[in-house]
Amino acid sequence: MKSMNFAQLRAFHAVATEGGFTKAARLLNVTQPTCSQEVKALEETYGVTLFDRSNRQVALTEVGTALFTVTRRLFAAEQEAMELLAGVRHLDGGTLAVGADGPFHAVPLIARFTRVHPGPTVTLAVGNSRAMLEGLMETRIDVAVLADVPGDSRLYVLPLRRDPVRALVPKTHPLARRRAVAVTDLATERLVLREPGSMTRRLVERALAAAEVTPAAVIEIQSREAVVEAVAAGLGVGFTSAAEFTGDGRLALLPIAGAEIEMDEYVVCLRERRRLAVVRAFLDLAREVAQEVGGVNAAATPASADAARATAGHATPARRPR
C-alpha cells in the first residue's frame, strides 16, 4: 500500500482548521499556491474532493469532514509524541482548550492554572455536556469540567467536588421564612426549571418522583441567569447548586428537607491525552482543588467509587444515573 504524504495531510489539516488556504499557508509558513497544490495533489492521488470551492468560503465535503476527524487525532498524537520525547517540564508556551457546561467551576480552575503556568494560552468554551464531550472526542477541547459524565472507557475522569442543590425563592415568598423547604411543599408551587437536558432539573425531578410529588406547574427556562431573574420576579421556585449561587439580595437559598440532592462535578479528558504536559498540569491543579474541597474523598457512591478508580488509573468512568 502506498504510504501517505504527510505534507499533503498537514496542508489539508491546516486549511480545514483555519477555514481557508491563505490563513493555512500563513500558519504553515508557505505560499498560498504551495498550500493549494499540496491539497490538490492529495485529492488527485485518492480521487476525492475534500473541499467545496464553489463559494467564496472554503467548506469541507463529507469526505473532507471525515478526514478532518482523523487528522485531528493524528496531529494531536504527533504533539503528544513530541512532548514525550522532548521531556517537557516547563510550560513556556502552547495552548490549553478548556470546555465546561458552566463557568462557575471552570473559571476558578483556569485562574489558578494561569497563575501557576502563565505561558500557555487558555481558551474556554461553554456549552451543554454533549457538545463538550464531542469536543473532547474530536480533540478540539483538551479538558472539560462537567456535571454529566457518561460511562466511556476512553475518558479519564477526576472527581472535582460535590455540592448540594438548594431551592431558590424570593425573599417575599412565605417559604423564605423557613429554615428549609420540604419536598412535599413543592406540590403546591410553580417550579422554575432548566431545559430537560439540565443536570439540575434531572436531579430535582428524580427527587420529586421518589417522593411522589407532582408540582402544580412548571416554567422552563434556558439559562441559570434567566432562572434567577424568573424567581426574583415571583414566577416560582427555582433550584441551583449551592456552589453556583453567588448571592442576590432579592432571593433566599434554602436546603431541601426530605431529599438528598447533590450535584457532582468532574474534570474530564481523553485518557490518551492526559500525558500531554499542559493537560497533566491542569489535572494536577484540579486534583489539588478536589482535595481542598473534599471532592476526591466524597461519600462512597457508585459514581464516586468509579471515578476514584479512574483517577488511580483504572479506567472505570462514573456511571451514576444522571
Secondary structure as a PSIPRED ss2 file (coil, helix, strand):
# PSIPRED VFORMAT (PSIPRED V4.0)

   1 M C   1.000  0.000  0.000
   2 K C   1.000  0.000  0.000
   3 S C   1.000  0.000  0.000
   4 M C   1.000  0.000  0.000
   5 N C   1.000  0.000  0.000
   6 F H   0.000  1.000  0.000
   7 A H   0.000  1.000  0.000
   8 Q H   0.000  1.000  0.000
   9 L H   0.000  1.000  0.000
  10 R H   0.000  1.000  0.000
  11 A H   0.000  1.000  0.000
  12 F H   0.000  1.000  0.000
  13 H H   0.000  1.000  0.000
  14 A H   0.000  1.000  0.000
  15 V H   0.000  1.000  0.000
  16 A H   0.000  1.000  0.000
  17 T H   0.000  1.000  0.000
  18 E H   0.000  1.000  0.000
  19 G C   1.000  0.000  0.000
  20 G C   1.000  0.000  0.000
  21 F H   0.000  1.000  0.000
  22 T H   0.000  1.000  0.000
  23 K H   0.000  1.000  0.000
  24 A H   0.000  1.000  0.000
  25 A H   0.000  1.000  0.000
  26 R H   0.000  1.000  0.000
  27 L H   0.000  1.000  0.000
  28 L H   0.000  1.000  0.000
  29 N C   1.000  0.000  0.000
  30 V C   1.000  0.000  0.000
  31 T C   1.000  0.000  0.000
  32 Q H   0.000  1.000  0.000
  33 P H   0.000  1.000  0.000
  34 T H   0.000  1.000  0.000
  35 C H   0.000  1.000  0.000
  36 S H   0.000  1.000  0.000
  37 Q H   0.000  1.000  0.000
  38 E H   0.000  1.000  0.000
  39 V H   0.000  1.000  0.000
  40 K H   0.000  1.000  0.000
  41 A H   0.000  1.000  0.000
  42 L H   0.000  1.000  0.000
  43 E H   0.000  1.000  0.000
  44 E H   0.000  1.000  0.000
  45 T H   0.000  1.000  0.000
  46 Y H   0.000  1.000  0.000
  47 G C   1.000  0.000  0.000
  48 V C   1.000  0.000  0.000
  49 T C   1.000  0.000  0.000
  50 L C   1.000  0.000  0.000
  51 F E   0.000  0.000  1.000
  52 D E   0.000  0.000  1.000
  53 R C   1.000  0.000  0.000
  54 S C   1.000  0.000  0.000
  55 N C   1.000  0.000  0.000
  56 R C   1.000  0.000  0.000
  57 Q C   1.000  0.000  0.000
  58 V C   1.000  0.000  0.000
  59 A E   0.000  0.000  1.000
  60 L E   0.000  0.000  1.000
  61 T C   1.000  0.000  0.000
  62 E H   0.000  1.000  0.000
  63 V H   0.000  1.000  0.000
  64 G H   0.000  1.000  0.000
  65 T H   0.000  1.000  0.000
  66 A H   0.000  1.000  0.000
  67 L H   0.000  1.000  0.000
  68 F H   0.000  1.000  0.000
  69 T H   0.000  1.000  0.000
  70 V H   0.000  1.000  0.000
  71 T H   0.000  1.000  0.000
  72 R H   0.000  1.000  0.000
  73 R H   0.000  1.000  0.000
  74 L H   0.000  1.000  0.000
  75 F H   0.000  1.000  0.000
  76 A H   0.000  1.000  0.000
  77 A H   0.000  1.000  0.000
  78 E H   0.000  1.000  0.000
  79 Q H   0.000  1.000  0.000
  80 E H   0.000  1.000  0.000
  81 A H   0.000  1.000  0.000
  82 M H   0.000  1.000  0.000
  83 E H   0.000  1.000  0.000
  84 L H   0.000  1.000  0.000
  85 L H   0.000  1.000  0.000
  86 A H   0.000  1.000  0.000
  87 G C   1.000  0.000  0.000
  88 V C   1.000  0.000  0.000
  89 R C   1.000  0.000  0.000
  90 H C   1.000  0.000  0.000
  91 L C   1.000  0.000  0.000
  92 D C   1.000  0.000  0.000
  93 G C   1.000  0.000  0.000
  94 G C   1.000  0.000  0.000
  95 T E   0.000  0.000  1.000
  96 L E   0.000  0.000  1.000
  97 A E   0.000  0.000  1.000
  98 V E   0.000  0.000  1.000
  99 G E   0.000  0.000  1.000
 100 A E   0.000  0.000  1.000
 101 D C   1.000  0.000  0.000
 102 G C   1.000  0.000  0.000
 103 P H   0.000  1.000  0.000
 104 F H   0.000  1.000  0.000
 105 H H   0.000  1.000  0.000
 106 A H   0.000  1.000  0.000
 107 V H   0.000  1.000  0.000
 108 P H   0.000  1.000  0.000
 109 L H   0.000  1.000  0.000
 110 I H   0.000  1.000  0.000
 111 A H   0.000  1.000  0.000
 112 R H   0.000  1.000  0.000
 113 F H   0.000  1.000  0.000
 114 T H   0.000  1.000  0.000
 115 R H   0.000  1.000  0.000
 116 V H   0.000  1.000  0.000
 117 H C   1.000  0.000  0.000
 118 P C   1.000  0.000  0.000
 119 G C   1.000  0.000  0.000
 120 P C   1.000  0.000  0.000
 121 T E   0.000  0.000  1.000
 122 V E   0.000  0.000  1.000
 123 T E   0.000  0.000  1.000
 124 L E   0.000  0.000  1.000
 125 A E   0.000  0.000  1.000
 126 V E   0.000  0.000  1.000
 127 G C   1.000  0.000  0.000
 128 N C   1.000  0.000  0.000
 129 S H   0.000  1.000  0.000
 130 R H   0.000  1.000  0.000
 131 A H   0.000  1.000  0.000
 132 M H   0.000  1.000  0.000
 133 L H   0.000  1.000  0.000
 134 E H   0.000  1.000  0.000
 135 G H   0.000  1.000  0.000
 136 L H   0.000  1.000  0.000
 137 M H   0.000  1.000  0.000
 138 E C   1.000  0.000  0.000
 139 T C   1.000  0.000  0.000
 140 R C   1.000  0.000  0.000
 141 I C   1.000  0.000  0.000
 142 D C   1.000  0.000  0.000
 143 V E   0.000  0.000  1.000
 144 A E   0.000  0.000  1.000
 145 V E   0.000  0.000  1.000
 146 L E   0.000  0.000  1.000
 147 A C   1.000  0.000  0.000
 148 D C   1.000  0.000  0.000
 149 V C   1.000  0.000  0.000
 150 P C   1.000  0.000  0.000
 151 G C   1.000  0.000  0.000
 152 D C   1.000  0.000  0.000
 153 S C   1.000  0.000  0.000
 154 R C   1.000  0.000  0.000
 155 L E   0.000  0.000  1.000
 156 Y E   0.000  0.000  1.000
 157 V E   0.000  0.000  1.000
 158 L E   0.000  0.000  1.000
 159 P E   0.000  0.000  1.000
 160 L E   0.000  0.000  1.000
 161 R E   0.000  0.000  1.000
 162 R E   0.000  0.000  1.000
 163 D E   0.000  0.000  1.000
 164 P E   0.000  0.000  1.000
 165 V E   0.000  0.000  1.000
 166 R E   0.000  0.000  1.000
 167 A E   0.000  0.000  1.000
 168 L E   0.000  0.000  1.000
 169 V E   0.000  0.000  1.000
 170 P E   0.000  0.000  1.000
 171 K C   1.000  0.000  0.000
 172 T C   1.000  0.000  0.000
 173 H C   1.000  0.000  0.000
 174 P H   0.000  1.000  0.000
 175 L H   0.000  1.000  0.000
 176 A H   0.000  1.000  0.000
 177 R H   0.000  1.000  0.000
 178 R C   1.000  0.000  0.000
 179 R C   1.000  0.000  0.000
 180 A C   1.000  0.000  0.000
 181 V E   0.000  0.000  1.000
 182 A E   0.000  0.000  1.000
 183 V H   0.000  1.000  0.000
 184 T H   0.000  1.000  0.000
 185 D H   0.000  1.000  0.000
 186 L H   0.000  1.000  0.000
 187 A H   0.000  1.000  0.000
 188 T H   0.000  1.000  0.000
 189 E C   1.000  0.000  0.000
 190 R E   0.000  0.000  1.000
 191 L E   0.000  0.000  1.000
 192 V E   0.000  0.000  1.000
 193 L E   0.000  0.000  1.000
 194 R C   1.000  0.000  0.000
 195 E C   1.000  0.000  0.000
 196 P C   1.000  0.000  0.000
 197 G C   1.000  0.000  0.000
 198 S C   1.000  0.000  0.000
 199 M H   0.000  1.000  0.000
 200 T H   0.000  1.000  0.000
 201 R H   0.000  1.000  0.000
 202 R H   0.000  1.000  0.000
 203 L H   0.000  1.000  0.000
 204 V H   0.000  1.000  0.000
 205 E H   0.000  1.000  0.000
 206 R H   0.000  1.000  0.000
 207 A H   0.000  1.000  0.000
 208 L H   0.000  1.000  0.000
 209 A H   0.000  1.000  0.000
 210 A H   0.000  1.000  0.000
 211 A C   1.000  0.000  0.000
 212 E C   1.000  0.000  0.000
 213 V C   1.000  0.000  0.000
 214 T C   1.000  0.000  0.000
 215 P C   1.000  0.000  0.000
 216 A C   1.000  0.000  0.000
 217 A E   0.000  0.000  1.000
 218 V E   0.000  0.000  1.000
 219 I E   0.000  0.000  1.000
 220 E E   0.000  0.000  1.000
 221 I C   1.000  0.000  0.000
 222 Q C   1.000  0.000  0.000
 223 S C   1.000  0.000  0.000
 224 R H   0.000  1.000  0.000
 225 E H   0.000  1.000  0.000
 226 A H   0.000  1.000  0.000
 227 V H   0.000  1.000  0.000
 228 V H   0.000  1.000  0.000
 229 E H   0.000  1.000  0.000
 230 A H   0.000  1.000  0.000
 231 V H   0.000  1.000  0.000
 232 A H   0.000  1.000  0.000
 233 A C   1.000  0.000  0.000
 234 G C   1.000  0.000  0.000
 235 L C   1.000  0.000  0.000
 236 G C   1.000  0.000  0.000
 237 V E   0.000  0.000  1.000
 238 G E   0.000  0.000  1.000
 239 F E   0.000  0.000  1.000
 240 T E   0.000  0.000  1.000
 241 S E   0.000  0.000  1.000
 242 A H   0.000  1.000  0.000
 243 A H   0.000  1.000  0.000
 244 E H   0.000  1.000  0.000
 245 F C   1.000  0.000  0.000
 246 T C   1.000  0.000  0.000
 247 G C   1.000  0.000  0.000
 248 D C   1.000  0.000  0.000
 249 G C   1.000  0.000  0.000
 250 R C   1.000  0.000  0.000
 251 L E   0.000  0.000  1.000
 252 A E   0.000  0.000  1.000
 253 L E   0.000  0.000  1.000
 254 L E   0.000  0.000  1.000
 255 P C   1.000  0.000  0.000
 256 I E   0.000  0.000  1.000
 257 A E   0.000  0.000  1.000
 258 G C   1.000  0.000  0.000
 259 A C   1.000  0.000  0.000
 260 E C   1.000  0.000  0.000
 261 I C   1.000  0.000  0.000
 262 E E   0.000  0.000  1.000
 263 M E   0.000  0.000  1.000
 264 D E   0.000  0.000  1.000
 265 E E   0.000  0.000  1.000
 266 Y E   0.000  0.000  1.000
 267 V E   0.000  0.000  1.000
 268 V E   0.000  0.000  1.000
 269 C E   0.000  0.000  1.000
 270 L E   0.000  0.000  1.000
 271 R H   0.000  1.000  0.000
 272 E H   0.000  1.000  0.000
 273 R H   0.000  1.000  0.000
 274 R C   1.000  0.000  0.000
 275 R C   1.000  0.000  0.000
 276 L C   1.000  0.000  0.000
 277 A H   0.000  1.000  0.000
 278 V H   0.000  1.000  0.000
 279 V H   0.000  1.000  0.000
 280 R H   0.000  1.000  0.000
 281 A H   0.000  1.000  0.000
 282 F H   0.000  1.000  0.000
 283 L H   0.000  1.000  0.000
 284 D H   0.000  1.000  0.000
 285 L H   0.000  1.000  0.000
 286 A H   0.000  1.000  0.000
 287 R H   0.000  1.000  0.000
 288 E H   0.000  1.000  0.000
 289 V H   0.000  1.000  0.000
 290 A H   0.000  1.000  0.000
 291 Q H   0.000  1.000  0.000
 292 E H   0.000  1.000  0.000
 293 V H   0.000  1.000  0.000
 294 G C   1.000  0.000  0.000
 295 G C   1.000  0.000  0.000
 296 V C   1.000  0.000  0.000
 297 N C   1.000  0.000  0.000
 298 A C   1.000  0.000  0.000
 299 A C   1.000  0.000  0.000
 300 A C   1.000  0.000  0.000
 301 T C   1.000  0.000  0.000
 302 P H   0.000  1.000  0.000
 303 A H   0.000  1.000  0.000
 304 S H   0.000  1.000  0.000
 305 A H   0.000  1.000  0.000
 306 D H   0.000  1.000  0.000
 307 A H   0.000  1.000  0.000
 308 A H   0.000  1.000  0.000
 309 R H   0.000  1.000  0.000
 310 A H   0.000  1.000  0.000
 311 T H   0.000  1.000  0.000
 312 A C   1.000  0.000  0.000
 313 G C   1.000  0.000  0.000
 314 H C   1.000  0.000  0.000
 315 A C   1.000  0.000  0.000
 316 T C   1.000  0.000  0.000
 317 P C   1.000  0.000  0.000
 318 A C   1.000  0.000  0.000
 319 R C   1.000  0.000  0.000
 320 R C   1.000  0.000  0.000
 321 P C   1.000  0.000  0.000
 322 R C   1.000  0.000  0.000
